[in-house]
Amino acid sequence: MKKLAIMSDLHIDSNQFGQAEIDTLIQTLQEEEVVHLHLAGDISNHHERASLPFLEHLRQHLDVSYNLGNHDMLGLDEAQIEAENFQLLDIGDRQLLAFHGWYDYSFSDGAYDRILRRKNLWFDRRLNRRKSDQEIVERELEVLESQLQTLDRDRLILAMHFVPHRRFTMWHEKFAPFNAFLGSQAFHELFVRYQIPDVVFGHAHRSYGTVEIEGVRYHARPLGYQREWDLTIDFVNQNPHLNPSQTWNLSKRFNLVKNNPHYLAHKKEKFKDELLGSMTLFEVG
């Protein structure tokens, strides 16, 4: 059975994807009978230098599409960002509508001035977006609704980068202030109104699998950074002598083992499983 695979947050530059990682990705997709791969944002921090050659390499083996995440937008102007937005693709007997999404601070209870100050610590301070965050979301919702009014929603799959429901925000007090920059509850409200069956997203680097909320099936399986991978966490937990301070800081734990030859062998052995766990697959006929 032919399949569509949707993945997000590959961060191929930060994760140092080399030929071995790319070959493993292609092999895994082929073994799963994937004929179309959609990447739902955060492919890399360098769209033209890193992402586009990567995408062209993948296209030698299967159809590939993508929408942008905030990391992909680095160095792009608003016209370039919009040129990649709202793609409608027929894939077998399913239809994929892919768009970027954005955030409007609706996941935060913090004071507006504190949110703005905190944004100066966030990656997106480096982006060149012309409108306010709320205006960007309003525009996304306007275009999205105009598309949904005309589509056969029974065979529709939506892919976006940003978080569409507060169920998927961060609860830890250290990270909760950054929920402001994750997404908007308004997307979910629109999905419920139009009875959208399947929505795939990423951005928050936390896997939730498939969660159904008010009739909408949300799929969140971002790959994320290597320090966050299950294979890395499992290796550190299985080798406590390599973590003598017993730190739970993911960056510190990763730095302790990243050059360890046993870890590198473990990564090579388990990388395929990591990729499989980061794919949402749909049969497309």
N, C-alpha and C positions, 0 to 999 in steps of 0.2 A: 504493500500500500504506500503510495507516494505521500510525502509529508512536507509541511511547512514547519520550520524551526524558527523560533524567536528567542534571541539572546540579548542581553544588555550588559553594559559596564565591563567590557573586555579590557579597557585601559592598556592597549597593547604596548605602549611605550613605557609606562610605569611598571608593567609586569614583564617587560623585556621579552616580548614574544620574538623568538627566532624561528628559523626554518623548521626546527623540530616541533615546536608548539603549533605552528601553522599546519604542518603536515598531519599532526595528530588531530587537529580540528577538522580538517578536510576528510580524513579517514573515518572519523567518528560520524560525521554527517552522512557520508556515503553508506556506512554500515546501517544507519538508521533510515535509509531510503529517503533522505531529505533532498527535495528538488529545488527548494527555495529557502534561503536564509535571510531573515530580516534582523537587523541589529538596531535595537531600540535605544540608541544613544550612548555617549561616552565610549566611543571607540578609541580615541586618543586625545591628547592635548594639541596635536599638530595635524589638522585636517588635511592639508595639501601634502605635507611632507611625509606623514606616516599613514594616515587613514586611507587616502585614495590609492596609493600603491598596494596596500593590503587588500582593499576591496577588489582591485583589478586582478590580483593573484587569485582570490577566491572565485572570481567570475570565470576563470578558466575551467572550473569544475562544476559550478551550479549557478543558478540565478541568485542574485544578492540585491537587497534593498536596505535602506536605513533611514532613520530620522535622527535629528541631532539631540544631544544632551548638552548640558552647560559646558562641559570640558571641550566638546567638539566646536563650540562657538568661539573659542579663544582665537583672536586674530581675524574673525569674520565681521563684516559690517551687516547692518540690518537687512539690506537687500539680499545678501548671500544667504543669510539665515532663513529668510522667507522663501527663497527659491527652493529650499529643501523641504518646506513644510507642506502638510496635507497632500500626501500621495495616496491615490486610490488604485489598488492593484487587484486584478483578477488572478487568482492562483488556484488552478483546478476548479473545484466546485465551491470554493470559498472566496470571499472578498476581504482584502486587508485595507483598512484605512489607517495610515500612519501619520502622526503629527507630533510636534515637540512637547506641547504643554508648557507650563511655567508655574510660578507661585505668587500668592497674593497676601501672605502672612496670616491666612485664616486658620492655620494650625497652631498659632501662637496666641497666648493671652498677655504677652508682654506689652509694655508701653511702646508706642510708635517710635519715639526718639531713640529708645534703647535698641530696638530692632535695626534701625538705620545705622547706629554705631556698630552694632555687631556685624552687620553686613561688610564692614570694612575689614573684618577678619576672615571673610568667606571667599572662596575661589572667585565668585562672580563679580567681585570688585574689579577684576581685570577685564571684564567684558565691555563691549561697546554697544549697548542697547539704547535706543533713542528715547523710549517711552518709560514711564514708571512701571514697576512690577504689576500693579493693579491694572493698568491700561493694557499691558501685554496679555494678561489673563482674560480680560474682557474681550479682546480681539480674538484670542484663541477660541473662546466659547461661542462667539458670534459666528465665526467661520465653521466651527464644528457643528453647531446646530443646523446651519444651512445645508451642510452635507448630509446629516442624519435624516433630515426631512425627506430626502429623495432616495435613500438606499434600502435594499432588502435586508432588514436587520436579522433575519433568521440565519443567514449565511455569513454574517459580518463578524470580523475580528478587528478590534482596535489595538493599536500599539502606540504607546507614548513613552516618554522618558520619565516625567515627573510623577509624584505620588498623588493619586486621585481620592484618597480617603484617609481620615485621621486614624483609622485602625492600624495603619502602617507607619505611624510616626514613632519617634524615639521617646522612651519613658524615663530613661536615666537622667537624673538632675544635671549631670555634666553636659549632656548632649541635647536635652530638651529645648534649650533656647534656640537651637538651630532648626527646629521644626518649622520656623517661619519661612525657610527657604526650600522646603521639600515639595510643596505642591499646593493644591487647593481643593477644598471640599465641594466646590461648585462643579467640578468635573463629575463627581459621583452623582450629584443631584440631576445632572443632565443625562447621565447614563441610565438612571432609574426611570426618568421621564420617557425615554425612548426605548426602554426595555432592551438594552444592549446585552447580549449573552456573554461575551468574552472580552476582557481587557487585559493586556500585558503591559507591565511597566517595570521600571528599575529605580535608579538614582540613589536609594537609601542604603544600598549594599547590605541588605538583610533579606534572606530567603524566607518567604512565607509559603511557598508551594502554591496551591490553589485554595482560595478562600471565597466563599459565596456570601455576598451581602446584598440583601434586598433584591435578589434575583440576578445580580451581576456576578459572574465568576471572574475574580481577579487572580492573575497569575504573576507571581513575583519570584524570580530565580536569578538575580543578578550574579555575575561572576565576581566582581569586586576586585580588591587588591590582594596580592599574593599573601600578605600577612593575615588576611581574613579567610582564606580558603580552608575548607575542612581538612584537606590533606596536611596543611601546615599546623593547624591546631591539634590534629590527631598526633602528628609526629612529636610535637613538644610534650603533649600529655603522656605519650608512650616512652619518652626519654627524659624523665624529670631531672636527671643529673645534669642535663644541658641547660636547665633553668634553675640554678641553685637558689636564687632569691624568691622563687615561686611567684614571679610577677605575672599579673594577668593583662598587662599592657600589651596589646597585639603587636605594636611596632617593636617594642623591646624584645618580645618573645621571638619575633621573626629575625631580628638582627643577630640574635644568639645562634641561630642555626642556618642562616641563608647560604653560607659557604661551606657548611658541613657536608662531606662527601656522602654520608649516609642519608642526609636529608635530600640531596640532589638525586640520589638513586630512588628514594621514596617518591619524590615529585615526579620523576620520569615514569614510575610504575603506576601512580595513582592519577596522573593528569587527565587521562581519558575519563575516569569516573567523575572528576571535578567538572569537566565539560558537560557530561551527560546530566549531572545534577543542576546545571545552569541553563538547560534548554527547556522551553515549553514547546511541545510538539502537537500539531494538529494534522489529522488526516485530511487530504485534499483531493482524494479520488485517484 
